[in-house]
Amino acid sequence: MRRNSKLISGLLILLVILSGCSRPARVEGYKLNESSVILKDSISGKDIETLDDNGKSYVDITISSVGDVLIHSGIYKSAYDEKSKTYDFKEQFKYVKPLLEKADITAANLETTLSGAEAGYSGYPTFNSPDSIVDALKDCGIDILAASNNHRLDKGEKGFKRTIDTVRNKGLDIIGIRKSEDEISYVIREVKGVKVGFINFGYESKLKDGTRTLNGIPIPLKLQKLMDTIDYGNLQEGYKKAENIIKEVKEHGAEILIAFTHWGQEYQGKPDTAQKNMALKLCELDVDLIFGAHPHVLQPAEVITSKDKETLVFYSQGNFISSQRLETIKNIYSEQGMIASASIRYFKDGKKEIIDADYVPTWVNYKNSPKLIYEVIPAEEAIKNKAAFKNLTTKDIERINYCKETVDKLMDSMETKTVFKKQQ
């Protein structure tokens, strides 16, 4: 993994590599009560602490995220096994699995529904994928799926609720949506003795008559309180929604706050004003780390501040996997993505700070002969050792080189200089 570290507020601290800790188990139950929201560390139930030079006790927690999991029809067709008549997506993520498993918690943006075979599998514009995509994401190290996005109603209310059930039944947590008002739409994980809250905000829009919509699909009245969505045309209302949810998460004990946001303009390489304003508000509300999605291309990262609070924002991580690429939508940047991560140092007295930020450029490989293939490639590893990637050609390596150069340049942009510093 490429390692890039920068002092946030003038002090550079190298990440302490923590080993021997299993990933926290998932939260069982989704009711609004303390016992179902909080779960002890799955290895021992004890805090895992270190002392700094001043004798202050702390733990380091690493959170990783990938961008859009956008399952176009070619992707699920490539996962189909004719002999077993089943879909297996695990081969698509095998090369990034070792990277995703390194963090304490890893999340992804699920930009498809799981509405069942009877609803008909489909890609753009209304997505419905085989349930086994969740098995593959879990297998490669994903723990949490952010689901408040513009494709959530692609298959109606039935698909909305079945997606929640499927993700939970397969052992992953889902955030940003819930099945009923007596459930929660967020997750609190106890990691190394620290309670980490994960929240997710998507976007909605309104028609002239005030009807709330997702992608132009009217949101049924019965579902309107079951999705954490914000109308970026009315940010004041959105700020209040965010404030209420964050207040509730804190009341349930969250000490670190991680937000996943579905925002911005598609195929735009820079964050817009609404993204910037929303990020600042989340900073004011004590969110520590923001992972953005939706533009389908990468956007910079930066540290923003409000009074004495600092928040690290990855505005967009691009596509983790999709069919969007130069050959399909004439946009080479849509085939690029990144595994983004940050380490938060949490002191026993409640102080917390981002001590390290990383990124790994990724590229989606596509082949259609002799068989259909999609796979996520870690760019730097492929450049160093092409022989380890059996489906890559010399021309692919040229494209991967361009991917790495593009991502590196983006991460060295003005907005990102406060986060990353290249190793010399």
C-alpha positions in Angstrom: 0.0 0.0 0.0 1.2 3.4 -0.8 1.8 5.4 2.4 1.5 9.1 2.5 1.5 11.0 5.9 1.1 14.7 6.7 0.9 16.5 10.0 -2.6 17.9 10.5 -2.0 21.1 12.4 1.7 21.2 12.1 2.8 17.9 13.7 3.6 14.8 11.7 3.2 11.5 13.6 3.9 8.2 11.9 1.1 5.6 12.1 1.7 2.9 14.7 1.0 -0.4 13.0 -1.4 -2.4 15.2 -1.4 -6.1 14.7 -3.0 -9.1 16.3 -6.5 -7.6 16.5 -9.5 -9.2 14.7 -12.1 -7.0 13.0 -15.0 -6.1 15.3 -18.0 -8.2 14.9 -21.2 -6.7 13.4 -23.9 -5.1 15.5 -26.8 -7.5 16.2 -30.2 -5.8 16.2 -31.3 -2.4 15.0 -33.6 -1.1 17.7 -33.1 2.1 19.6 -31.5 0.8 22.7 -28.0 0.8 24.1 -27.5 -3.0 24.1 -28.2 -3.3 20.4 -26.2 -0.3 19.3 -22.9 -1.1 21.2 -20.7 -4.2 20.9 -17.4 -4.8 22.7 -14.2 -5.5 20.8 -14.6 -9.0 19.3 -11.1 -10.3 20.3 -11.1 -9.7 24.1 -13.6 -7.1 25.1 -10.8 -5.0 26.5 -9.3 -1.6 25.5 -6.1 -1.8 23.4 -4.1 1.2 24.6 -0.6 2.8 24.2 1.0 5.6 26.1 2.5 8.6 24.4 5.6 10.5 25.6 3.6 12.3 28.2 2.1 9.2 29.6 -1.3 9.8 28.1 -3.2 6.7 27.1 -4.5 6.3 23.5 -5.5 3.9 20.8 -5.1 4.3 17.0 -8.1 3.3 14.8 -7.9 3.0 11.1 -11.0 3.5 8.8 -10.9 2.7 5.1 -13.4 3.2 2.4 -13.9 2.6 -1.3 -16.1 4.5 -3.7 -19.1 3.5 -5.8 -20.1 -0.2 -6.1 -22.0 0.3 -9.4 -23.1 -3.0 -10.7 -23.8 -2.6 -14.4 -25.2 -5.6 -16.3 -21.8 -6.6 -17.7 -20.4 -6.9 -14.2 -23.0 -9.4 -12.9 -22.9 -11.2 -16.3 -19.1 -11.7 -15.9 -19.7 -13.2 -12.4 -22.2 -15.8 -13.7 -21.1 -19.4 -13.6 -22.9 -21.5 -16.2 -22.2 -24.8 -14.5 -23.6 -23.9 -11.1 -26.1 -21.3 -12.4 -24.9 -18.9 -9.7 -23.1 -15.5 -9.5 -19.7 -15.3 -7.8 -18.1 -11.8 -7.7 -15.1 -12.7 -5.5 -12.7 -12.9 -8.4 -13.4 -9.2 -9.2 -12.0 -8.1 -5.8 -9.2 -10.6 -5.1 -6.4 -8.3 -5.9 -7.5 -5.6 -3.5 -8.7 -7.9 -0.7 -5.3 -7.8 1.2 -5.5 -4.0 1.2 -9.1 -3.8 2.4 -8.5 -6.2 5.2 -5.8 -4.0 6.8 -8.1 -1.4 8.4 -10.1 -1.8 11.5 -13.3 -1.0 9.6 -13.8 -0.7 5.9 -16.9 0.6 4.1 -18.3 0.9 0.6 -21.1 2.8 -1.2 -23.7 0.3 -2.4 -25.1 1.9 -5.5 -27.5 -0.9 -6.5 -30.5 -2.7 -5.1 -30.8 -6.3 -3.9 -34.4 -6.8 -5.0 -34.1 -10.5 -5.8 -34.0 -12.5 -9.1 -37.8 -12.3 -9.4 -37.5 -8.5 -9.9 -35.1 -9.2 -12.8 -31.4 -8.3 -12.6 -30.6 -5.1 -14.3 -28.0 -2.4 -14.7 -28.4 1.3 -15.7 -30.7 3.1 -15.2 -32.5 1.0 -12.6 -30.1 -1.3 -10.8 -30.8 -4.7 -9.3 -27.9 -7.1 -8.5 -27.6 -10.7 -7.4 -27.4 -11.0 -3.6 -24.0 -12.7 -3.8 -22.4 -9.3 -4.5 -22.7 -8.8 -0.7 -20.9 -12.1 -0.1 -18.0 -10.9 -2.3 -17.8 -7.5 -0.6 -17.8 -9.1 2.8 -15.1 -11.6 1.7 -12.8 -8.9 0.5 -12.9 -7.0 3.8 -15.9 -4.7 3.6 -17.8 -4.3 6.9 -20.3 -1.5 6.3 -22.4 -0.5 3.3 -23.6 3.1 2.9 -26.9 2.9 1.1 -28.5 6.4 1.1 -28.0 7.2 -2.5 -30.0 8.2 -5.7 -30.5 4.5 -6.8 -32.2 3.4 -3.5 -35.7 3.4 -5.0 -34.8 1.8 -8.4 -37.0 -1.2 -7.6 -39.5 0.5 -5.3 -40.5 -0.1 -1.7 -40.0 -3.9 -2.0 -36.5 -3.5 -3.3 -35.8 -0.9 -0.7 -36.7 -3.2 2.2 -35.3 -6.4 0.7 -31.9 -4.7 0.2 -31.7 -3.9 3.9 -32.7 -7.5 4.9 -30.2 -9.0 2.5 -27.2 -7.0 3.7 -28.0 -7.6 7.4 -28.7 -11.4 6.9 -25.3 -11.7 5.2 -23.5 -10.2 8.1 -22.8 -6.7 7.0 -24.1 -3.4 8.5 -26.1 -1.0 6.3 -26.3 2.7 7.0 -28.3 5.7 5.8 -31.6 3.7 5.5 -33.8 1.7 7.8 -36.9 -0.5 7.5 -39.0 1.2 10.1 -38.9 4.3 12.4 -38.2 2.2 15.5 -34.9 1.1 13.9 -31.7 3.1 13.6 -30.1 4.2 10.3 -26.6 4.3 11.7 -24.1 2.0 13.2 -21.9 2.3 16.3 -19.0 -0.1 16.5 -16.8 -0.5 19.5 -13.2 -0.7 18.2 -10.4 -1.2 20.7 -12.6 0.1 23.4 -13.7 3.2 21.5 -17.2 3.7 20.2 -17.1 4.7 16.6 -20.3 6.0 14.9 -21.0 5.6 11.2 -23.6 7.8 9.5 -24.6 8.3 5.9 -26.4 11.1 4.1 -27.6 11.0 0.5 -29.3 13.6 -1.6 -32.8 14.2 -2.7 -34.5 16.8 -4.8 -37.9 18.4 -5.0 -40.3 18.9 -7.9 -42.0 22.3 -8.4 -45.0 21.1 -6.4 -42.7 20.1 -3.5 -42.7 16.4 -4.1 -39.5 14.8 -2.7 -37.7 12.6 -5.2 -34.7 10.4 -5.8 -33.5 10.4 -9.4 -36.9 11.8 -10.3 -38.7 9.0 -8.6 -41.2 10.3 -6.0 -40.3 9.1 -2.5 -43.4 7.3 -1.0 -44.6 9.0 2.1 -44.1 5.8 4.2 -40.4 5.8 3.2 -39.6 9.5 3.7 -38.5 9.1 7.3 -36.5 5.9 6.6 -33.8 7.5 4.5 -31.2 10.0 5.7 -31.4 12.4 2.7 -30.6 16.1 2.3 -32.0 18.5 -0.2 -29.0 20.5 -1.3 -31.4 23.2 -2.5 -32.3 23.8 1.1 -29.1 23.3 3.1 -30.5 24.9 6.3 -33.1 22.1 6.5 -30.3 19.6 5.7 -28.1 21.0 8.5 -30.9 20.4 11.0 -31.4 16.8 9.9 -27.7 16.2 10.2 -27.6 17.8 13.6 -30.5 15.7 14.9 -28.9 12.4 13.7 -25.5 13.2 15.1 -27.0 14.2 18.4 -28.7 10.9 18.6 -25.6 9.0 17.7 -23.6 10.8 20.4 -26.4 10.1 22.9 -25.8 6.5 22.2 -22.2 6.9 23.1 -20.3 7.5 19.9 -16.9 9.1 20.6 -15.6 9.2 17.0 -17.9 10.1 14.1 -17.5 9.0 10.5 -19.8 10.3 7.8 -20.4 8.9 4.3 -21.9 11.4 1.9 -23.6 11.0 -1.5 -23.2 14.4 -3.1 -21.7 16.6 -5.8 -22.0 16.6 -9.6 -21.4 13.6 -11.7 -18.1 13.5 -13.6 -16.9 16.8 -12.0 -13.3 16.6 -10.7 -13.8 19.3 -8.0 -16.2 19.6 -5.1 -19.0 22.1 -5.6 -20.2 24.8 -3.2 -22.9 22.5 -1.6 -20.3 19.8 -0.9 -18.0 22.4 0.7 -20.8 23.9 2.8 -22.1 20.5 4.0 -18.6 19.3 4.8 -18.0 22.5 7.0 -21.3 21.9 8.8 -20.4 18.3 9.5 -17.1 19.5 10.9 -18.9 22.0 13.1 -21.0 19.0 14.3 -17.9 17.1 15.4 -17.6 14.7 12.5 -14.0 13.5 12.3 -13.8 11.9 8.8 -15.9 12.2 5.7 -15.9 9.8 2.7 -17.7 11.1 -0.3 -19.3 9.4 -3.3 -21.5 9.9 -6.4 -19.4 11.9 -8.9 -18.0 8.6 -10.3 -14.7 10.3 -10.7 -12.1 11.3 -8.1 -12.1 14.6 -6.3 -9.4 16.0 -4.0 -9.2 15.6 -0.2 -8.6 18.3 2.3 -8.6 19.1 6.0 -11.2 21.7 7.0 -11.5 23.5 10.3 -14.2 25.1 12.4 -12.9 26.8 15.5 -10.6 24.1 17.1 -12.2 21.2 15.3 -10.5 19.6 12.2 -12.1 17.2 9.8 -10.5 15.2 7.0 -12.7 15.1 3.8 -12.3 12.8 0.8 -14.8 14.6 -1.5 -15.2 11.7 -3.9 -13.4 8.3 -4.2 -14.6 7.6 -7.8 -15.8 4.2 -8.9 -14.7 1.2 -7.0 -16.2 -1.1 -9.7 -18.4 -0.2 -12.6 -18.6 -0.4 -16.4 -18.0 3.3 -16.8 -14.8 3.8 -18.7 -13.2 5.4 -21.7 -14.8 2.8 -24.1 -18.4 3.1 -22.7 -18.9 6.8 -21.7 -15.8 8.4 -23.2 -14.4 9.2 -19.8 -11.2 7.7 -18.7 -11.4 9.1 -15.2 -14.5 7.0 -14.4 -12.4 3.8 -14.5 -10.2 5.2 -11.7 -10.8 5.0 -8.0 -9.0 4.8 -4.7 -9.0 3.0 -1.4 -8.9 5.9 1.0 -8.0 5.6 4.7 -7.2 7.6 7.7 -6.0 6.8 11.2 -7.6 8.5 14.2 -5.7 8.7 17.5 -8.2 8.7 20.4 -6.9 9.7 23.9 -8.6 8.4 27.0 -9.4 12.0 28.0 -11.6 12.4 24.9 -9.1 14.2 22.7 -8.9 12.9 19.1 -6.9 13.7 16.0 -6.2 12.5 12.5 -2.6 11.3 12.6 -2.3 9.6 9.1 -4.1 9.6 5.8 -3.5 7.2 2.9 -4.7 6.4 -0.6 -4.2 3.5 -3.0 -5.1 4.3 -6.7 -7.2 1.5 -8.2 -8.2 0.8 -11.8 -11.0 -1.4 -13.2 -9.8 -4.0 -15.7 -12.2 -5.0 -18.4 -11.9 -7.9 -20.9 -14.4 -9.4 -23.3 -12.4 -12.1 -24.9 -12.1 -15.0 -24.5 -14.5 -14.3 -21.7 -16.1 -11.3 -19.9 -13.9 -10.1 -17.0 -14.1 -7.2 -14.6 -11.6 -6.9 -11.8 -10.3 -4.1 -9.5 -6.6 -3.6 -9.8 -4.3 -1.9 -7.3 -2.3 0.4 -9.6 1.1 0.5 -8.0 1.3 -3.2 -7.4 0.4 -3.9 -11.1 3.0 -1.5 -12.3 5.7 -3.1 -10.1 4.7 -6.7 -10.9 2.6 -7.2 -14.0 3.2 -10.9 -14.0 1.1 -11.3 -10.8 -2.0 -10.1 -12.7 -2.8 -12.7 -15.3 -5.4 -10.6 -17.3 -3.3 -7.5 -17.8 -1.7 -6.6 -21.1 1.1 -4.1 -21.9 -1.5 -1.6 -23.0 -3.4 -2.1 -19.7 -0.2 -1.2 -17.8 0.0 2.0 -19.8 -3.5 2.9 -18.8 -2.8 1.9 -15.2 0.3 4.2 -15.2 -1.9 7.0 -16.3 -4.3 6.2 -13.5 -1.6 6.3 -10.9 -0.2 9.6 -12.3 -3.6 11.1 -12.4 -4.5 10.1 -8.8 -1.1 11.2 -7.5 -1.4 14.6 -9.2 -4.9 15.0 -7.7 -3.7 14.2 -4.2 -0.9 16.8 -4.6 -3.4 19.5 -5.6 -3.9 22.6 -3.5 -6.8 21.2 -1.6 -4.8 18.1 -0.7 -1.5 19.5 0.4 -2.7 19.8 3.9 -3.3 16.0 4.0 -0.6 14.1 2.1 3.1 14.4 1.7 4.9 12.1 -0.6 7.6 9.9 0.8 11.0 10.9 -0.3 
